[in-house]
């Protein structure tokens, strides 16, 4: 009698375990009753199932971070790359995620890989390197449109890593170096042009004022006089001697006898 009661008690526990399920806040249970899906998912909280008749499938509504493995991509300008990405998506319709697709995780992963190769294969290398945000939005739009019948919402796609061949890296390094040299030459030429322009303006100013030329001459002499280690021969402008010559000529005219 005690054994029968124990077996009955054990049977009741098994039945209760099959009937009572606890669904977490971020989960929903898609229930099939005799093979037909119930119109609304159950949960969260405590749900009751009919043993041997109902079968529940748990679906998580949290965002899934899917790591897309590196894909071999041939760009539009015939450059072979290895590109990896990361996809953020979540289930928004549990019924569709169970009924419309066999495994929505695997399906989304395969769709992400093929879409990544397709979209990047139509872009140039410069676009992949410089316009990632544009390509991310394009990838997100395509994936979201194709995954919508599965009840999956793709919220974001990010190109994570672009692996360039060694030959292409060296070519890009040479190109960057040539670009830096070109900019340096342009900057140097522009500096020479500005310096020449300033010298021309200074010469125009000095030519309009002979006194300014004499002051500049005296300033140069002052700077040279600070050095006592060398002998410097400096040309003397005739404009500075002109007043002395004028005084000499006036005295000569005064001493000349009148005829």
PAVO-947914 format. One record per residue: residue number from 1; residue in one letter; chain; x, y, z of N, C-alpha, C, CB in turn. Coordinates in steps of 0.2 Angstrom, whole numbers. Glycine has a CB too. Layout:
SITE pos code unit  n.c1  n.c2  n.c3 ca.c1 ca.c2 ca.c3  c.c1  c.c2  c.c3 cb.c1 cb.c2 cb.c3
SITE NUM    A    A     X     Y     Z     X     Y     Z     X     Y     Z     X     Y     Z
...
//
This chain:
SITE pos code unit  n.c1  n.c2  n.c3 ca.c1 ca.c2 ca.c3  c.c1  c.c2  c.c3 cb.c1 cb.c2 cb.c3
SITE   1    X    A     4    -6     0     0     0     0     4     6     0    -5     0     6
SITE   2    X    A    10     6     4    14    12     4    18    13    -2    19    11    10
SITE   3    X    A    19     8    -6    23     8   -12    18    11   -17    25     1   -15
SITE   4    X    A    12     9   -17     7    12   -22     6    19   -21     0     8   -21
SITE   5    X    A     5    21   -15     5    29   -13    11    33   -15     3    30    -5
SITE   6    X    A    16    30   -14    23    33   -17    23    34   -24    29    29   -15
SITE   7    X    A    21    28   -28    20    29   -35    15    34   -37    19    22   -38
SITE   8    X    A     9    34   -34     4    39   -36     7    46   -35    -2    38   -32
SITE   9    X    A    10    47   -29    13    54   -27    18    56   -33    16    54   -20
SITE  10    X    A    22    51   -35    27    52   -40    24    54   -46    32    47   -41
SITE  11    X    A    19    50   -48    15    52   -54    12    59   -54    10    46   -55
SITE  12    X    A     9    61   -49     6    67   -48    11    73   -49     3    68   -41
SITE  13    X    A    17    72   -46    23    76   -47    25    77   -54    29    74   -43
SITE  14    X    A    25    72   -58    27    72   -65    22    75   -69    28    65   -67
SITE  15    X    A    16    74   -67    10    78   -71    10    85   -69     3    75   -69
SITE  16    X    A    12    87   -63    12    94   -62    18    97   -65    12    95   -54
SITE  17    X    A    23    94   -65    29    96   -69    28    97   -76    35    92   -68
SITE  18    X    A    24    93   -79    22    94   -86    17    99   -87    20    87   -89
SITE  19    X    A    13   100   -82     7   105   -83    10   112   -82     2   104   -78
SITE  20    X    A    14   113   -76    15   120   -74    22   122   -77    16   120   -66
SITE  21    X    A    22   128   -80    29   130   -83    29   138   -80    29   130   -90
SITE  22    X    A    35   140   -79    37   147   -77    40   150   -83    41   147   -70
SITE  23    X    A    37   155   -86    40   159   -91    43   165   -89    35   160   -97
SITE  24    X    A    50   167   -90    53   173   -88    50   179   -91    61   172   -89
SITE  25    X    A    52   185   -89    49   191   -91    51   192   -99    52   197   -87
SITE  26    X    A    57   190  -100    60   191  -107    58   185  -112    67   192  -107
SITE  27    X    A    54   181  -110    52   175  -114    45   175  -115    54   168  -110
SITE  28    X    A    43   171  -121    36   169  -122    36   162  -124    34   174  -128
SITE  29    X    A    30   159  -123    29   152  -125    24   151  -130    27   148  -118
SITE  30    X    A    27   148  -136    22   147  -141    20   140  -140    26   147  -148
SITE  31    X    A    13   139  -139    10   133  -137     7   130  -143     5   134  -132
SITE  32    X    A     8   123  -144     5   119  -149     0   114  -146    10   115  -154
SITE  33    X    A    -6   114  -148   -11   110  -145   -14   105  -150   -17   114  -141
SITE  34    X    A   -12    99  -149   -13    94  -154   -11    96  -161   -21    92  -154
SITE  35    X    A    -5    99  -161    -2   101  -168    -4   108  -170    -4    96  -173
SITE  36    X    A    -9   111  -167   -11   117  -170    -9   122  -165   -19   117  -170
SITE  37    X    A    -6   128  -167    -3   133  -163    -9   137  -160     2   137  -167
SITE  38    X    A    -8   139  -154   -13   144  -151   -12   151  -154   -12   144  -143
SITE  39    X    A   -17   155  -154   -17   161  -158   -12   166  -154   -23   164  -159
SITE  40    X    A   -11   165  -147    -7   170  -144    -2   167  -140   -12   175  -139
SITE  41    X    A     4   169  -140     9   166  -135     8   167  -128    16   169  -137
SITE  42    X    A    10   163  -124     9   163  -117    15   166  -113     7   156  -114
SITE  43    X    A    14   169  -107    19   172  -103    19   179  -103    26   169  -106
SITE  44    X    A    23   182   -99    27   179   -94    23   177   -88    33   184   -92
SITE  45    X    A    27   173   -83    24   171   -77    22   163   -77    17   175   -76
SITE  46    X    A    17   161   -74    15   154   -73    10   153   -78    12   153   -66
SITE  47    X    A    11   147   -82     6   145   -87     5   138   -86     9   146   -94
SITE  48    X    A    -1   136   -88    -4   129   -87    -4   126   -93   -10   129   -83
SITE  49    X    A    -1   120   -94    -2   116  -100    -6   109   -99     5   114  -103
SITE  50    X    A    -9   107  -104   -12   100  -104    -7    95  -105   -18   100  -108
SITE  51    X    A    -6    90  -101    -1    85  -102    -3    81  -108     0    81   -96
SITE  52    X    A     3    79  -112     2    75  -118    -2    78  -123    -1    68  -116
SITE  53    X    A    -5    84  -122    -8    87  -128    -5    94  -130   -15    89  -125
SITE  54    X    A    -3    98  -125     1   104  -126     8   103  -127    -1   109  -121
SITE  55    X    A    11   107  -131    19   107  -132    21   114  -132    21   102  -138
SITE  56    X    A    25   116  -128    27   123  -128    34   124  -130    26   126  -120
SITE  57    X    A    36   130  -134    42   131  -136    44   138  -134    43   131  -144
SITE  58    X    A    49   139  -130    51   145  -127    55   149  -132    56   144  -121
SITE  59    X    A    53   156  -133    57   160  -137    59   166  -133    52   162  -143
SITE  60    X    A    65   168  -134    68   174  -130    67   180  -134    75   173  -129
SITE  61    X    A    65   185  -131    64   192  -134    69   197  -133    57   195  -132
SITE  62    X    A    75   195  -130    81   199  -129    84   200  -136    85   196  -124
SITE  63    X    A    88   205  -136    92   206  -142    98   201  -143    95   214  -142
SITE  64    X    A    99   199  -148   104   194  -150   110   197  -153   101   188  -154
SITE  65    X    A   116   196  -151   122   199  -154   125   193  -158   127   202  -149
SITE  66    X    A   124   194  -165   127   188  -169   133   190  -173   122   187  -175
SITE  67    X    A   139   186  -171   145   188  -174   146   184  -181   151   185  -169
SITE  68    X    A   146   188  -186   147   186  -193   154   184  -194   144   191  -199
SITE  69    X    A   156   178  -196   163   176  -197   166   180  -203   164   168  -198
SITE  70    X    A   173   180  -204   176   183  -209   173   180  -216   183   183  -209
SITE  71    X    A   171   185  -221   169   182  -227   174   185  -233   162   185  -228
SITE  72    X    A   175   181  -237   179   182  -243   175   187  -248   182   176  -247
SITE  73    X    A   177   193  -249   173   198  -253   178   200  -259   171   203  -249
SITE  74    X    A   175   200  -265   179   203  -270   175   210  -272   179   198  -277
SITE  75    X    A   179   215  -271   175   222  -272   174   223  -279   180   227  -269
SITE  76    X    A   171   229  -281   169   231  -288   176   232  -292   165   237  -288
SITE  77    X    A   181   235  -288   187   236  -291   192   230  -291   191   242  -289
SITE  78    X    A   190   224  -290   193   218  -290   199   217  -285   197   217  -297
SITE  79    X    A   197   219  -279   202   218  -273   198   213  -268   203   225  -269
SITE  80    X    A   202   208  -267   200   203  -262   201   205  -255   204   196  -264
SITE  81    X    A   196   204  -251   196   206  -244   193   201  -240   192   213  -243
SITE  82    X    A   194   201  -233   191   197  -228   187   202  -224   196   192  -224
SITE  83    X    A   181   201  -223   177   206  -220   173   202  -215   172   211  -224
SITE  84    X    A   173   205  -208   168   202  -203   164   207  -201   173   199  -197
SITE  85    X    A   158   205  -198   153   210  -195   150   207  -189   148   212  -201
SITE  86    X    A   145   212  -186   141   210  -181   134   212  -182   144   213  -174
SITE  87    X    A   129   208  -180   122   210  -182   118   209  -175   119   204  -187
SITE  88    X    A   114   215  -174   110   215  -168   103   214  -170   111   222  -164
SITE  89    X    A    99   209  -167    92   208  -169    89   205  -163    92   203  -176
SITE  90    X    A    82   205  -164    78   202  -159    71   200  -162    76   207  -153
SITE  91    X    A    68   195  -158    62   193  -160    56   197  -158    61   185  -158
SITE  92    X    A    52   199  -163    46   204  -161    40   200  -162    46   210  -165
SITE  93    X    A    40   194  -165    34   190  -166    35   183  -165    30   191  -173
SITE  94    X    A    34   180  -159    36   173  -157    33   168  -162    35   172  -150
SITE  95    X    A    27   170  -164    23   165  -168    27   164  -175    16   167  -169
SITE  96    X    A    28   169  -178    32   169  -184    38   166  -184    32   176  -188
SITE  97    X    A    42   167  -178    49   165  -178    49   157  -177    52   168  -172
SITE  98    X    A    43   154  -175    43   147  -174    39   144  -181    39   145  -168
SITE  99    X    A    34   147  -183    30   144  -189    33   145  -196    23   147  -189
SITE 100    X    A    36   151  -197    38   153  -203    45   151  -205    38   161  -204
SITE 101    X    A    49   149  -200    56   147  -202    58   142  -197    61   153  -201
SITE 102    X    A    62   137  -199    64   131  -195    68   133  -189    68   126  -199
SITE 103    X    A    73   137  -190    78   140  -185    80   147  -187    85   135  -184
SITE 104    X    A    77   152  -183    78   159  -185    85   161  -184    73   163  -181
SITE 105    X    A    88   158  -179    95   160  -177   100   158  -183    98   157  -171
SITE 106    X    A    99   152  -185   103   149  -191   102   153  -197   103   142  -192
SITE 107    X    A    95   154  -198    93   158  -205    96   165  -205    85   158  -205
SITE 108    X    A    95   168  -199    98   175  -199   105   175  -200    96   178  -192
SITE 109    X    A   109   170  -197   116   170  -198   118   169  -205   119   164  -194
SITE 110    X    A   115   164  -209   116   163  -216   114   169  -220   113   157  -218
SITE 111    X    A   109   172  -219   107   178  -222   112   184  -221   100   180  -220
SITE 112    X    A   114   185  -216   119   190  -214   125   189  -218   121   190  -207
SITE 113    X    A   128   183  -219   134   181  -222   133   182  -230   136   174  -221
SITE 114    X    A   128   180  -233   127   181  -240   125   188  -242   121   177  -242
SITE 115    X    A   122   192  -237   120   199  -239   127   203  -238   115   202  -234
SITE 116    X    A   131   201  -233   137   205  -232   142   204  -239   141   202  -226
SITE 117    X    A   142   198  -241   146   197  -248   143   201  -253   147   190  -249
SITE 118    X    A   136   201  -254   133   204  -260   134   211  -260   126   202  -260
SITE 119    X    A   133   214  -254   133   222  -254   140   224  -255   130   224  -247
SITE 120    X    A   145   221  -251   152   224  -251   155   222  -258   156   221  -246
SITE 121    X    A   152   217  -262   155   215  -268   153   221  -273   152   209  -270
SITE 122    X    A   148   225  -272   146   230  -277   149   237  -275   138   231  -276
SITE 123    X    A   153   237  -270   156   243  -268   164   243  -269   155   244  -260
SITE 124    X    A   166   249  -270   174   250  -271   177   250  -264   175   257  -275
SITE 125    X    A   184   248  -265   188   248  -259   188   254  -255   195   246  -260
SITE 126    X    A   188   260  -258   188   266  -255   181   267  -251   189   272  -259
SITE 127    X    A   176   265  -254   169   266  -250   169   261  -244   164   264  -255
SITE 128    X    A   172   255  -245   172   251  -239   176   254  -233   174   244  -241
SITE 129    X    A   181   257  -235   186   260  -230   183   266  -227   193   261  -232
SITE 130    X    A   180   271  -231   178   277  -229   171   278  -228   181   282  -234
SITE 131    X    A   166   274  -230   159   275  -230   156   269  -226   156   276  -237
SITE 132    X    A   159   267  -221   156   261  -217   149   263  -215   160   260  -211
SITE 133    X    A   147   269  -212   141   270  -210   135   269  -215   141   278  -207
SITE 134    X    A   137   272  -221   132   271  -227   131   263  -228   135   274  -233
SITE 135    X    A   136   259  -228   136   252  -230   132   249  -224   143   249  -231
SITE 136    X    A   134   251  -218   130   248  -212   123   249  -212   133   251  -205
SITE 137    X    A   120   255  -214   113   256  -215   110   252  -221   112   264  -216
SITE 138    X    A   114   251  -226   111   247  -232   111   240  -230   116   248  -238
SITE 139    X    A   116   237  -226   115   230  -224   110   230  -219   122   228  -221
SITE 140    X    A   109   234  -215   103   234  -210    96   234  -213   104   239  -205
SITE 141    X    A    96   238  -218    89   238  -222    88   232  -225    89   244  -227
SITE 142    X    A    93   229  -229    91   223  -232    90   217  -228    98   221  -237
SITE 143    X    A    94   216  -222    93   211  -218    86   212  -214    98   211  -213
SITE 144    X    A    84   218  -212    78   219  -209    72   217  -214    77   226  -207
SITE 145    X    A    72   219  -220    67   218  -225    66   210  -226    69   221  -231
SITE 146    X    A    72   206  -226    71   199  -228    69   195  -221    78   197  -230
SITE 147    X    A    71   198  -215    70   194  -209    63   196  -206    75   195  -204
SITE 148    X    A    60   201  -209    53   203  -206    48   197  -207    50   209  -210
SITE 149    X    A    47   193  -212    42   188  -212    44   182  -207    42   184  -219
SITE 150    X    A    50   182  -204    51   177  -199    50   180  -192    59   175  -199
SITE 151    X    A    47   186  -191    46   189  -185    52   192  -181    42   185  -180
SITE 152    X    A    57   193  -185    64   196  -183    65   203  -185    70   191  -185
SITE 153    X    A    67   207  -180    69   214  -181    76   215  -181    65   219  -177
SITE 154    X    A    80   217  -186    87   218  -186    88   226  -185    90   216  -193
SITE 155    X    A    90   227  -179    91   234  -177    97   237  -179    91   234  -169
SITE 156    X    A   103   234  -180   109   237  -182   114   232  -185   112   240  -176
SITE 157    X    A   118   234  -190   123   230  -192   130   234  -193   121   227  -200
SITE 158    X    A   135   231  -190   141   235  -190   147   231  -193   143   237  -183
SITE 159    X    A   150   234  -198   156   231  -201   162   231  -196   158   234  -208
SITE 160    X    A   164   225  -194   169   225  -188   176   226  -190   168   219  -184
SITE 161    X    A   178   222  -195   185   222  -197   186   220  -205   189   216  -193
SITE 162    X    A   190   224  -208   192   223  -215   199   221  -215   191   230  -219
SITE 163    X    A   201   215  -218   208   213  -218   210   213  -225   208   205  -216
SITE 164    X    A   215   218  -226   218   219  -233   224   215  -234   220   227  -234
SITE 165    X    A   225   213  -241   231   209  -242   237   213  -241   230   207  -250
SITE 166    X    A   243   210  -240   249   213  -239   251   218  -245   254   208  -237
SITE 167    X    A   250   215  -251   252   219  -257   248   226  -257   250   216  -263
SITE 168    X    A   241   225  -255   237   231  -255   239   236  -249   230   229  -255
SITE 169    X    A   241   233  -244   243   238  -238   249   242  -240   244   233  -232
SITE 170    X    A   254   238  -243   260   242  -246   258   247  -251   265   237  -248
SITE 171    X    A   254   245  -255   252   250  -261   249   256  -257   247   247  -266
SITE 172    X    A   244   255  -252   241   261  -249   246   265  -245   235   258  -245
SITE 173    X    A   251   262  -242   256   265  -238   260   270  -243   261   260  -235
SITE 174    X    A   262   267  -249   265   271  -254   261   277  -256   268   267  -260
SITE 175    X    A   255   276  -257   250   281  -259   250   286  -254   243   278  -261
SITE 176    X    A   249   284  -248   249   289  -242   255   293  -242   247   286  -236
SITE 177    X    A   261   290  -243   267   294  -242   268   299  -248   273   289  -242
SITE 178    X    A   266   297  -254   266   301  -260   261   307  -258   264   298  -266
SITE 179    X    A   255   306  -255   251   311  -254   253   316  -249   244   308  -252
SITE 180    X    A   257   314  -244   260   318  -239   265   322  -242   263   314  -233
SITE 181    X    A   269   319  -246   275   323  -250   272   329  -254   279   318  -254
SITE 182    X    A   266   327  -258   263   332  -262   260   338  -258   257   329  -266
SITE 183    X    A   257   336  -252   255   342  -248   261   346  -245   251   339  -242
SITE 184    X    A   266   342  -243   272   346  -241   275   351  -246   278   341  -238
SITE 185    X    A   275   349  -252   278   353  -257   273   359  -259   279   349  -264
SITE 186    X    A   267   357  -258   262   363  -259   263   368  -254   255   360  -260
SITE 187    X    A   263   366  -248   264   370  -242   270   374  -243   263   367  -235
SITE 188    X    A   276   371  -244   282   374  -245   282   380  -251   288   369  -247
SITE 189    X    A   279   378  -256   278   383  -262   274   389  -260   275   379  -268
SITE 190    X    A   268   387  -256   264   393  -254   268   397  -249   258   390  -251
SITE 191    X    A   272   394  -245   276   399  -240   281   403  -244   279   394  -235
SITE 192    X    A   284   400  -249   289   404  -253   285   410  -257   292   400  -258
SITE 193    X    A   279   408  -259   275   413  -263   273   419  -258   269   410  -266
SITE 194    X    A   271   417  -252   269   422  -247   275   427  -245   266   419  -241
SITE 195    X    A   281   423  -244   287   427  -242   289   432  -248   293   422  -241
SITE 196    X    A   289   429  -254   291   434  -260   286   440  -260   291   430  -266
SITE 197    X    A   279   438  -259   275   444  -259   276   449  -254   267   441  -258
SITE 198    X    A   278   447  -248   279   451  -242   285   455  -244   280   447  -236
SITE 199    X    A   291   452  -247   297   456  -249   295   461  -254   302   451  -251
SITE 200    X    A   291   459  -258   289   464  -264   286   470  -260   285   461  -269
SITE 201    X    A   281   469  -256   278   474  -252   283   478  -248   272   472  -248
SITE 202    X    A   287   475  -245   292   479  -241   297   483  -246   297   474  -237
SITE 203    X    A   299   480  -251   303   484  -256   299   490  -259   305   480  -262
SITE 204    X    A   293   490  -260   288   495  -262   288   501  -257   281   493  -264
SITE 205    X    A   287   498  -251   287   503  -245   294   507  -244   285   500  -239
SITE 206    X    A   299   504  -245   306   507  -244   307   511  -250   311   501  -243
SITE 207    X    A   305   509  -256   307   513  -262   303   520  -261   305   510  -268
SITE 208    X    A   297   520  -258   294   527  -257   296   531  -252   286   525  -256
SITE 209    X    A   301   528  -248   303   532  -242   311   531  -241   300   531  -235
SITE 210    X    A   315   535  -244   322   534  -243   325   534  -236   326   539  -247
SITE 211    X    A   321   537  -232   323   537  -225   323   531  -222   319   543  -221
SITE 212    X    A   317   527  -224   316   520  -221   322   516  -223   310   517  -224
SITE 213    X    A   325   517  -229   331   513  -231   337   514  -227   332   514  -239
SITE 214    X    A   338   521  -225   343   522  -221   343   519  -214   344   530  -221
SITE 215    X    A   336   520  -211   335   517  -205   336   509  -205   328   518  -203
SITE 216    X    A   334   506  -210   336   499  -211   343   497  -211   332   496  -217
SITE 217    X    A   347   502  -215   354   501  -215   357   502  -208   357   506  -220
SITE 218    X    A   355   507  -204   358   508  -198   356   502  -193   355   514  -195
SITE 219    X    A   350   499  -194   348   493  -190   352   487  -191   341   492  -191
SITE 220    X    A   354   486  -197   358   481  -199   365   482  -197   359   480  -207
SITE 221    X    A   368   488  -197   374   489  -194   375   488  -186   377   496  -195
SITE 222    X    A   369   489  -183   369   488  -176   369   481  -174   362   491  -173
SITE 223    X    A   365   477  -178   365   470  -177   372   467  -179   360   466  -182
SITE 224    X    A   376   469  -184   382   466  -185   387   468  -180   384   469  -192
SITE 225    X    A   387   474  -177   391   477  -172   391   473  -166   390   484  -171
SITE 226    X    A   386   469  -165   386   464  -159   391   459  -159   379   462  -158
SITE 227    X    A   393   457  -165   398   452  -166   405   455  -167   396   447  -173
SITE 228    X    A   410   453  -162   416   456  -162   422   451  -165   418   458  -155
SITE 229    X    A   419   445  -168   424   440  -170   426   440  -177   421   433  -168
SITE 230    X    A   423   445  -181   424   445  -188   424   452  -191   419   440  -192
SITE 231    X    A   427   452  -196   428   459  -200   423   458  -206   435   460  -203
SITE 232    X    A   418   463  -206   413   463  -211   414   469  -215   406   463  -208
SITE 233    X    A   414   468  -222   414   474  -227   406   475  -229   418   472  -233
SITE 234    X    A   404   481  -227   397   482  -229   397   488  -234   393   484  -222
SITE 235    X    A   393   488  -239   393   493  -244   389   499  -241   389   491  -251
SITE 236    X    A   392   505  -243   389   511  -240   385   514  -246   394   516  -238
SITE 237    X    A   378   515  -245   374   518  -250   376   525  -251   367   518  -248
SITE 238    X    A   376   527  -258   378   534  -260   372   539  -257   378   534  -267
SITE 239    X    A   366   537  -256   361   541  -254   363   544  -247   354   538  -253
SITE 240    X    A   367   541  -243   369   543  -236   374   549  -237   371   538  -232
SITE 241    X    A   378   548  -242   384   553  -243   382   559  -248   390   550  -247
SITE 242    X    A   376   559  -250   374   564  -255   373   571  -251   367   563  -258
SITE 243    X    A   371   571  -245   371   578  -241   378   581  -241   368   577  -234
SITE 244    X    A   383   577  -239   390   579  -239   393   582  -246   395   574  -236
SITE 245    X    A   391   578  -251   393   580  -258   390   587  -259   391   575  -263
SITE 246    X    A   383   588  -257   380   594  -259   383   600  -255   372   593  -257
SITE 247    X    A   385   599  -249   389   604  -245   395   606  -248   390   602  -238
SITE 248    X    A   399   601  -251   405   602  -254   404   606  -260   409   596  -255
SITE 249    X    A   399   605  -264   398   608  -270   396   616  -269   393   605  -275
SITE 250    X    A   393   617  -264   391   624  -262   397   628  -260   385   624  -256
SITE 251    X    A   401   625  -256   407   629  -254   412   630  -260   411   625  -248
SITE 252    X    A   412   625  -264   416   626  -270   413   632  -275   416   620  -275
SITE 253    X    A   407   633  -275   404   638  -279   405   645  -276   396   637  -280
SITE 254    X    A   405   645  -269   407   651  -265   414   654  -266   405   651  -258
SITE 255    X    A   419   649  -267   426   651  -267   427   653  -275   430   645  -265
SITE 256    X    A   423   651  -279   425   652  -286   425   660  -288   420   648  -291
SITE 257    X    A   430   663  -291   430   670  -292   425   672  -297   437   672  -295
SITE 258    X    A   423   678  -296   418   680  -301   421   683  -307   413   685  -298
SITE 259    X    A   418   682  -313   421   684  -319   418   691  -321   419   680  -325
//
